[in-house]
Structures are given as structure tokens and as C-alpha cells.
Amino acid sequence: MIVLPLALAQFVASYAATTMTVAVTDIAADLGTTVIGVQTAITVFTLTMASLMVPGSKLSDLLGRKRCFLAGLVVYGAGALLASAAPGPGLLITGYSVLEGIGSALMIPPIYILVTVTSRDVETRARAFGVVSGAGALGAAAGPLVGGLVTTWLGWRASFLLQVLLVVLILLLALRLPEPPAPPREKRFDVAGAILSAAGLFFVVFGVLQAGTYGWLVSRADFAVGGVVLLRAGGLSPVWLFAGIGAAFLWVFFAHVRARERAGREPLVPSGLFRDRVTGLGLLTQHVQWLVLQGSFFVVAVFLQQVRGYDAIETGLMLTPATVGILGASATAGRMARRHPQRRLVRAGFVLALAGLVLVLLLVRAGSGVASAIPGLFLLGAGVGIMLTASVNLVQSRFPDSAQGDISGVSRSVSNLGSAVGTALAGAVLAGTPHLGGRSFALALATLAVVAVAGLVAALLLPAPD
């Protein structure tokens, strides 16, 4: 019963991140704005959630894990309700992009903290993480399908009202959650650290999101601010301008952390968190997993819609084998954790995901039948389902209860960054090809496969447990 509201909350947050993509045209027409304006709202949601995840996690130690989770739900629900009644793009951005983004940053870290501190052995924890991870992946995969159905039958506002109803249900269930004792901490919140980390993550993610428009290395168009061209087409992509600004903020953030520790004060995130080899490699595998998952879903969805002419509902149905694979693997997480070390499961997951990508590359063509995609997508989903649960369990279990607020925020930020990079990387590869056809989609999938190989290498480097 403890896991149910946590899994539902993860489902809602993941659903919100993907369902908007199928309603962009309808929202733009209804609100009198452009498709670019609605895509901006989606981008701001991603930026808000990703940049505030670490401060949101730290607040769970100061406010209490359950209290922070409930507060996040209330803010998220208020944002969804406001977005459902938005008469124009301004309130849509306020409700969806800002309030839902802040609510996600407040409620997602406590999900993983509560699972960790209420599960006292690896098997139980893996089973709970399997349910939560499966719900998150299901939300991401089902977002376009459910969003397409709701938008087609009831309108795009109903999609936000559906989120409100789910949030109310989760709130009622969450009232019964236990409130674990908060670790003894300095009660002063590291405001400067929160601002620096949020600014750094904001600019890094914002830079990554520009790759689809301008390309990764050479800019495909002039980059201008207020009518002033800062970077001309053919020069350096603005991706690196914003990534550099973000890196500078993060460098100042880490310097601030070290200075605060030398002064005997508690920083937003302790520096020792990043010196542990298992944690570093585990976080890297989490980043790659979400990169491959979201990147692959994006490539397959665009292929089905642009090459085969599928609508949003048909596209969502075609992704069902991957969803089934994720849910099947997540359902067996507890049993697999009892029989195998977590690092072995992460490695096996990467192998299966790679095999799935290769099968999609070999079997799926513009004129091939529906069944051609099933084996590859199922293996891809099963592989991701295995390693999502195992890597989260590996990293979260590495730390005592007192440090769960620290590692949970970092873990969720790394995963969100992976999702953003995956979509941006795949989009940049597709946009960089002269003609959008079968070869461009194969190149995008091959690129994701190379990244998955890098993730497998990181998994192979994971040391044996102490």
C-alpha cells in the first residue's frame, strides 16, 4: 500500500512530460498562439523540473519526506487545474510549465527516498523500485497514446483535468503514508547553493534542447537575441554557449560547496557524494538508460508518423511492445534482485536493450509489416526495465537514510538530463540529414546504440560490492 501512491505520482509526472507532444496543434489553435509557443511551454516545464530537482530533494530533509511529497502534489494539482482553464498561453505556462514543474521537483525525490527508507532489504527495495520505475516508464510510454485518445475524444483540457483527478486520488492515498524521522540536519537552507545549482542545470538543459534547432557542433541557423545575431549559421552551435554558461555556474556551485564544508556548514549537496566510484558509475548508467529510452521512443514515434503516416493513437499502440517489456521486467525486479547482484542486472539490461535496437535496425523498414517492430521494441523495453530498477537500487542503497535527500535529488536530475539529451540528440541527428527517410532514422538509432555501448562499458566497470 505504501508503494501505490508513490508509483501513481511517478506515473503522473512522467505522463505530463510526454502527453503534451500530441496536443500541440490543438492547444495552439485553441489559445490563439503558435506551435512554437506551445513547444516553449513544454521546454519551460522540462527546465523547471530539471533545475529544481536537487533543491527540491534537499527540502525533503528540512520539511519532512511525506510533507514535501504532499506539498508537491498540491502544487502540481493546482498547476494542472490552472492549465486546464487557461484562456491564453500565459496561464498555460504558469500552470503547466511553472507550477507542474515545481510540483514535480518537490514530489519526485521523496518517492525514491520513501521507498529506500521504508524497505529494509535489497529484494523488498528492488520490488518497490520495480513498481515505481515501471510506473514512470509506463507514464512516459503511454503519454502519447492516452493523450492522443483524450485530446481526440474530449479535448486537450481534459488531459489536464485527468491529471487533477489522479492527484486528488494520490493525495487521499498518501495521507496514510508513514512519516520517517528526518535526519538531524542544519535547519538553514543553502539558498546560494540552490540558486547556483538550479542556474547551472537550467543552462545545461536549455543548451541541450537547442540541439534540435541549431545542431550539436555547427549552427544550422543564425542565433539571435532581441534581433541581435550572436552566433551566425556555420559557426559554433549555441548548444555550447549555454552549456558553457551552465558549466561555469556548476563550477562556482562546487566551489561554494567546498567553501561551505570548510566553514563547518552543511551544503546543498556534500562533495563526498561524487567521490564514490559506484555512485558515479551508477549515476552514469541511469543517465544513459533514460537517454536511450526517450531517444528511441522519439525516433520510433517520428518514423511512424512521418514515414508511415500514423496518427498519435496508432503510434502509441505501436510502442506497446516496449511498454510490455518494461512492465514485465519491472514486475520481476524483486525476484531478480534476490538471485543476482544489481551490477549484473544493469549489465544484462544494457545487453538486451542493445539487442533490441539492433533488431529494430535490421527488421523495420518503411514498407515492413507491423510485426517487424515487435521483437526489437520488446527487448528494448525489457532491457530498460531491468536496468532502471537495478541502477536506482544500486545507487540509493549505497547511502544511509540520512543521505537519501542528497542522493535522490542528484539521481533524479541525472535521469531528467538523460531524457532531455536523448530527445535532443535524436532530433539533432534527424534534423541534420538532407532528407527525412529511412536512412536518417537508422542513423539516429545507430547513434543511440553507440551511446548504449558506452553505458554498457560503464556498467562493466562497476566494482563488486564492498
Secondary structure by P-SEA (a helix, b strand, c coil): ccaaaaaaaaaaaaaaacccccaaaaaaaaacccaaaaaaaaaaaaaaaaaaaaaaaaaaaaacaaaaaaaaaaaaaaaaaaaaacccaaaaaaccccaaaaaaaacaaaaaaaaaaacccaaaaaaaaaaaaaaaaaaaaaaaaaaaaaaacccaaaaaaaaaaaaaaaaaaacccccccccccccccaaaaaaaaaaaaaaaaaaaaaccccccccccbbbbcccccccccccccaaaaaaaaaaaaaaaaaaaaaaaaaacccccccccccccaaaaaaaaaaaaaaaaaaaaaaaaaaaaaacccccaaaaaaaaaaaaaaaaaaaaaaaaaaacccaaaaaaaaaaaaaaaaaaaaaccccccccccaaaaaaaaaaaaaaaaaaaaaaaaacccccaaaaaaaaaaaaaaaaaaaaaaaaaaaaaacccccaaaaaaaaaaaaaaaaaaaaaaaaccccc
